Amino acid sequence: MLVNATNMLLKARDGHYAVGQFNINNLEWTKSILLTAQEMNSPVILGVSEGAGKYMTGFKTVAAMVKAMDESLGITVPVALHLDHGTYEGAKACVAAGFTSIMFDGSHYGIDENVAKTTELVALAHDHGLSIEAEVGSIGGEEDGVIGMGEVADPAECAKIASLGIDFLAAGIGNIHGKYPANWKGLDFDALDKIHNATDNIPLVLHGGTGIPDEMIKKAISLGVSKINVNTECQLSFADATRKYIEAGKDLEGKGFDPRKLLAPGAEAIKATVREKIELFGSANKA
């Protein structure tokens, strides 16, 4: 059943584990993630970026597919459908489309405008029963054309945004989207500790989960991170499995060109990645 993400993240915070947000791009992605979460009895968050929403022909299409698939696959674990890095307009559109959770990324606005827009969207989300995530300090790397350098969020600004009634907070602690460069300095745990203390124990979100060493992930969870976003890693494993299938000439054998056969190895690879992350984050059997 589709639910908002508030309860699953409060449970994760108190139980010292994290719930994975796995971004979806199409039917195969969604199906692989839902089946794996069910198999592992784990709560899960399906993330949809504005670019992926557009690719799938709009947020209404995404919400309809996810709701129908959740039902037809007999999924019983809690599933949240969440807008990732939403604009002000995108957040409103997802509330209307039937998402159960939104993220408003106002990190590129000045703090006053971020506060004003977040306040308005908190009221809108809560009126409709959705959970809402906000962001302070940009996450590095590139996502949908937004380039950030992996800034470290200011704890005082985090406290200000956290006090607006949001349900969970994404705070930059040196993490970046995409592949991490060789000279990456690692997560700033002192900053994480200060942010956690300044934000009244609100569940914290770690974006850019791909490529962060396991030990750092575990330490971040111990310091209040309750939601970890994974996207690039599933894309890489899907691409790798698909390449191997085609390089082995399997698409030329029998009906190997059938998209159901062509995409099957990639879908299995996504499942393996999601399984690995659920184990690392500690959310297995927490549904």
N, C-alpha and C positions, 0 to 999 in steps of 0.2 A: 504494500500500500504506500502511496506517496504521502509523505509528511513533510513538515518544515524541519530544518536542521537543528533547532534550538535544543530539544531534549537529548538528541543523540550526542551533541557536543558537550552538554553539561555532564552527561554520564561519562563521556570520555575524559573530560577534565578531572572529575572526581576519581575515576578509575585509573588514571595515569596511562592512558593509551591515546591513540589518535584515530580519527576516521579519515579514510582516504577520499579525496575528491578526484575522480577520474573524468577527464574531459571527453565528451563524445563528439563524433564527426559524422556518423551515419548509423544505419541499422546494425551493421556488424559490430561496431564499437559498443553500442548500447546493449545488444544481446549478450556479448561476451562479458561485459562488466556485471550486468544483472545476474547472469547464471553463476558467475564466480562468487559474487557476494552471497548468493543464496546457498551455494555449495559449502561456503565457509561460515555460514551463519553470522555474517557481518553486516552492520549498517553500512550504507554507502551513499555518497553524494555524486550525482551526475552533473558535471560542470558543462556549461555551454557558453562559449565566448560569442561576442556579437558577430564575429566573422563566420564562425561555424553555424550560428543561427541563420545567417543570411544564406550560407551555402545550402542548408537544409530547407530552404524556401520560406523561412520565417519561424518565429517563436511559437505560433499556433500549431504549425506542423509538428514541431519538436515535442510540444506538450501532449498533443494527441497521440503521437507515436509512442512516447514513453509511458503514458497512462495505459494505452491498449496493450502494450508489450508486457508491462508489469502484471497486468491481469491475466493475459493469455499464457504467460509462462508460469503462472501460479506463484509469483514471488511473495514471500511472507516477511522478509527482513525489511526494516525501515529504509526507504529510498527517498532522498530529497532531490528535486530538480532545481538546479541553482544557476543563476546567471553569473558568469565569471567576468570580472572587470567591466561592469556595466557602466554605460554613460547614464546621465540623468534621464534622457528620453528612452534609452533601452530598458532601464529599470522599470519605468512606467509601463512600457509595452509588455514586459514579462509578467507583471502583476495582472494585466488584462488578459494575457494569453493562458494563464492557469499554471504558471510556475509555482513552486512551493517555497522558494527562497531566492533572494537576489543579493548581488554584491553591487554596491555603488562605489566606483573608484573615483573619488574626488581629489585624489592625491596631487593632481596637476593644478588644482585651483589653489588660491591663497587660503589660509586656514579659515578665515571668516566665511568665504563663499562655500568652502567644504562643509563647514558647520551648518550653514543655512540650508543647503541642498540636502544634506544628510538628515537634518531634523524633519524636513518635509517628507522625505522618502521613508523614514522610520514610521511616521504616522500612517502613511499610505500602506506600507507593508503590513503593519500590525493590524490595521483595520480589516485587511483581507486574510489574516492568519498566516502570513509569510514571515520567515526569519530574514534578517538583513545583516550583511557584512559590510564594513567600511574599511577604508585603507588610509594609512598615514605613512609618508615616506615611500617613494616609488620603488618598485621591485625592479632590479636590473634586467638587462637583456632586452629583447624585442618581443612584444606581444601585440598583434593586430596593428603594427606600425608605430606603437608607442615605445620609445627607447628610453630605458632608465639605466643608471649606472650602479644600481645596488646600494642606494643610500640607506643610512641608518636612521630610523625614525626617532623623533624627539619625544621622550617620555611624557613631557608636559602636554604636547599636542595630542599624544595618544590618549592621555587622561581626559582631555577636553572632548574628543570624539567619542570615547567609550561612555562618557556620562550622558550622551544624547539618547540612550535607550537602545542602541544597536545590540545585536545578540552575540556577535563575535567580531574580532578585529584582526585585520591583516596589517602587520607592522614590518617594515623593511628592517632586516638585521644582516644585510650584506648578501642576501640570497638573490639569485637572478633566474630569469626564464631561459629555457633552451639549454644548450650544452655549456658547461662551466669552462672558462679558459684555464690554461695551465698555471697562470699566475694568480688564480683566485685565492684570496686570503682566508676563506672559511667563514663560518657564521660567527657573529659577534655575540657571544653568550652573556657578556656583561650588560650589553644593551638589552638583550632579551630579559634578563633578570630585572633590570630597572623598569622596563616596560610592563612586565608582569606585576610588579609591585605597585606601579602607578595606576593600573587600570582595574583595581578592585576585583582581581581574580577572574576577569572575563576570559572566555576561551579564545586563545590566540591561533592565528592561521599562518602557516608557512607556505608561501608560494614558491614555485620553482623547485619542486621536490626531486626532479630528475638530476642525478649526478651528485647529490649531497651524500657523503660517506655515511654508512649505517650508524656508526658510533655517534656522529653529529646529530643524526635524526633522533636517536634514542635520548641523547642529552637534551635536545630541544623539547621533546615530549615531557621529560622530567621537569622542565622549567615552565610548563604551562601551555605548550603548543598542543591543540586538540584536533586540528584539521590540517591535513597536508595535501597539497595539490600536485597531481601527477598528470602530465600530458605528453611531453616530448618522449618519455621512455616508451609509452605504448606505441607512439608513432614509429619510433626506431625499430621496435621489435616486429611490428606489423610489416614494415618495409623490408626488413631483413628476411623474414620468412617468405614474403612474396617474391623477392628477388631469387631466393634459392629454388623456389618452385619453378620459376620461368627459366632460370639458368640450367636446371636439370632437364628442361624440355618437357616437363609434365603437361604443359598446356597444349602440346602437340600430340599427346597420347589419348586415344579414344575421344571422350568429350571433355578433356581436361581444360578446354577453353570456356566451358560453362562457368559463369561468374560465381555460382555457388561452390564450384570446385576450386576455381582460381583464388577465391578470397578465403577459403577454409583454413589454410595454413596460417595466414595472417591473423585470423580470428582466434585460432588456438594460441598463437604467440601472445596476443593481448591478454588472454585468460591467464597464461603463465606469469606474465608481468604483474597483473592485478593480484594474483595469488601470493606472489612474493612480497608485494607491498603490504597486503593485509596482514601477513605474518609479521613483517618488520614493524608495522605500526601498532600491533597488538590488539586489533579489533576483531579477530576471529572469535566466534562464539559469544560475541557481546550484543547480538541482536535481541 
